[in-house]
Amino acid sequence: MTRAQYDYSSHTLVLTGACGSIGRAIAQRFFDSGANCVLTDLDQDSVSAFADSLDPTGQRVLALALDVTDPAKVDAVMQASHDRFGPIHALVTSAGLYDDAMVADMPDAQWQRAIAINLDSVFYTCRAAIPFMAEQSAIVNIASLAGHRGSRAHAHYAAAKGAVLSFSRSLAVELAPKIRVNAVSPGLIDGPMVQNLLSLTGSHFIDQTPMKRLGQPEEVASAIAFLCSADASFVTATSMHINGGLYIAS
Ligand SMILES: NC(=O)c1ccc[n+]([C@@H]2O[C@H](COP(=O)([O-])OP(=O)(O)OC[C@H]3O[C@@H](n4cnc5c(N)ncnc54)[C@H](O)[C@@H]3O)[C@@H](O)[C@H]2O)c1
């Protein structure tokens, strides 16, 4: 099976959480489609090394350290992106934190950190990008299956991701018709984020998934590439499930 190819030459992607497993797949997909890529993550060395591996010439990639919980730094990244590449055509918020705690045992600081990284950051990033977004551009916020269904021992994460879904729908109404805003909701996607869950639950969730496997980061990147493309020109204010059917099976 061949994946659809979009022509993103002379387009610019701004991506948070670029060094994550899904972030890397998104960056690769957009870079291979010709886009300029502004890649951001917490650690400058890691994001620079990833950027070098994508584009050793450095011509189409800008690597910037960014803690998405710091609104002033988020503002500075959008300005730097615009200074280097001009208007932004695609904004994807992939930074996220998934840790475990039962509500009865959850300290305030753990709740607040989860909300800051998974929700506040999406507000800061979208708000900062708006003045720099091109006509007919697209925002995709990465939510989660947990934001629809809830998740035992992840109430903080699920609450934040559920809010990302409603935030994205609200923003879509505010920014139409210039900018489309959608969310994607991955289920269990191969990578470090789900390793702890799998070690605790074994094959339970894979058995529950009609497709009988984990998703691959490239499958999330494909959905995002579609949502940012002209093929999705009438698609806004929605969320796309990418979970092999786990959403309806339980
Ligand atoms: N992997 C899954 O199964 C899955 C399922 C549902 C949703 N998601 C969501 O998809 C997105 C990407 O997940 P992933 O699997 O690539 O996770 P990952 O853990 O591999 O990557 C997350 C990235 O976010 C970065 N990050 C964390 N805190 C940050 C901060 N304060 N500022 C900037 N960057 C920060 C990390 O450095 C890391 O590179 C996340 O939003 C996650 O919640 C993932």
The ligand as an SDF file (V2000), in Angstrom:
LIG
                    3D

 44 48  0  0  0  0  0  0  0  0999 V2000
    1.7950    7.2860   21.8520 N   0  0  0  0  0  0  0  0  0  0  0  0
    0.4890    7.0980   22.0600 C   0  0  0  0  0  0  0  0  0  0  0  0
    0.0020    5.9660   22.1660 O   0  0  0  0  0  0  0  0  0  0  0  0
   -0.4340    8.2910   22.1470 C   0  0  0  0  0  0  0  0  0  0  0  0
   -1.7960    8.0470   22.2930 C   0  0  0  0  0  0  0  0  0  0  0  0
   -2.6790    9.1220   22.3610 C   0  0  0  0  0  0  0  0  0  0  0  0
   -2.1970   10.4140   22.2840 C   0  0  0  0  0  0  0  0  0  0  0  0
   -0.8630   10.6270   22.1550 N   0  0  0  0  0  0  0  0  0  0  0  0
   -0.4050   12.0130   22.0930 C   0  0  0  0  0  0  0  0  0  0  0  0
    0.4020   12.1790   20.9470 O   0  0  0  0  0  0  0  0  0  0  0  0
    1.3860   13.1820   21.2120 C   0  0  0  0  0  0  0  0  0  0  0  0
    2.7590   12.6270   20.8730 C   0  0  0  0  0  0  0  0  0  0  0  0
    2.9710   11.4480   21.6410 O   0  0  0  0  0  0  0  0  0  0  0  0
    4.2780   10.5440   21.4710 P   0  0  0  0  0  0  0  0  0  0  0  0
    3.8480    9.1430   21.4830 O   0  0  0  0  0  0  0  0  0  0  0  0
    5.1200   11.0650   20.3640 O   0  0  0  0  0  0  0  0  0  0  0  0
    4.9620   10.8380   22.8820 O   0  0  0  0  0  0  0  0  0  0  0  0
    6.4920   10.9300   23.2630 P   0  0  0  0  0  0  0  0  0  0  0  0
    6.5480   10.7980   24.7420 O   0  0  0  0  0  0  0  0  0  0  0  0
    7.3080   10.0300   22.4140 O   0  0  0  0  0  0  0  0  0  0  0  0
    6.8120   12.4470   22.8520 O   0  0  0  0  0  0  0  0  0  0  0  0
    6.3270   13.5430   23.5660 C   0  0  0  0  0  0  0  0  0  0  0  0
    7.2840   14.6920   23.3120 C   0  0  0  0  0  0  0  0  0  0  0  0
    6.7900   15.8410   24.0260 O   0  0  0  0  0  0  0  0  0  0  0  0
    7.9190   16.5050   24.5680 C   0  0  0  0  0  0  0  0  0  0  0  0
    7.5490   17.3140   25.7120 N   0  0  0  0  0  0  0  0  0  0  0  0
    7.1480   16.9010   26.9430 C   0  0  0  0  0  0  0  0  0  0  0  0
    6.9830   17.9650   27.7430 N   0  0  0  0  0  0  0  0  0  0  0  0
    7.2580   19.0640   27.0080 C   0  0  0  0  0  0  0  0  0  0  0  0
    7.2980   20.4520   27.2840 C   0  0  0  0  0  0  0  0  0  0  0  0
    6.9920   20.9460   28.4910 N   0  0  0  0  0  0  0  0  0  0  0  0
    7.6420   21.3010   26.2880 N   0  0  0  0  0  0  0  0  0  0  0  0
    7.9510   20.8170   25.0590 C   0  0  0  0  0  0  0  0  0  0  0  0
    7.9560   19.5170   24.7390 N   0  0  0  0  0  0  0  0  0  0  0  0
    7.6270   18.6540   25.7180 C   0  0  0  0  0  0  0  0  0  0  0  0
    8.8820   15.3920   24.9640 C   0  0  0  0  0  0  0  0  0  0  0  0
   10.2030   15.8910   25.1000 O   0  0  0  0  0  0  0  0  0  0  0  0
    8.7050   14.4060   23.8230 C   0  0  0  0  0  0  0  0  0  0  0  0
    9.6480   14.6130   22.7940 O   0  0  0  0  0  0  0  0  0  0  0  0
    1.2120   13.5750   22.6700 C   0  0  0  0  0  0  0  0  0  0  0  0
    0.4380   14.7470   22.7540 O   0  0  0  0  0  0  0  0  0  0  0  0
    0.4630   12.4060   23.2570 C   0  0  0  0  0  0  0  0  0  0  0  0
   -0.2880   12.7620   24.3990 O   0  0  0  0  0  0  0  0  0  0  0  0
    0.0240    9.6070   22.0770 C   0  0  0  0  0  0  0  0  0  0  0  0
  1  2  1  0
  2  3  2  0
  2  4  1  0
  4  5  1  0
  4 44  2  0
  5  6  2  0
  6  7  1  0
  7  8  2  0
  8  9  1  0
  8 44  1  0
  9 10  1  0
  9 42  1  0
 10 11  1  0
 11 12  1  0
 11 40  1  0
 12 13  1  0
 13 14  1  0
 14 15  2  0
 14 16  1  0
 14 17  1  0
 17 18  1  0
 18 19  2  0
 18 20  1  0
 18 21  1  0
 21 22  1  0
 22 23  1  0
 23 24  1  0
 23 38  1  0
 24 25  1  0
 25 26  1  0
 25 36  1  0
 26 27  1  0
 26 35  1  0
 27 28  2  0
 28 29  1  0
 29 30  1  0
 29 35  2  0
 30 31  1  0
 30 32  2  0
 32 33  1  0
 33 34  2  0
 34 35  1  0
 36 37  1  0
 36 38  1  0
 38 39  1  0
 40 41  1  0
 40 42  1  0
 42 43  1  0
M  CHG  2   8   1  16  -1
M  END
$$$$
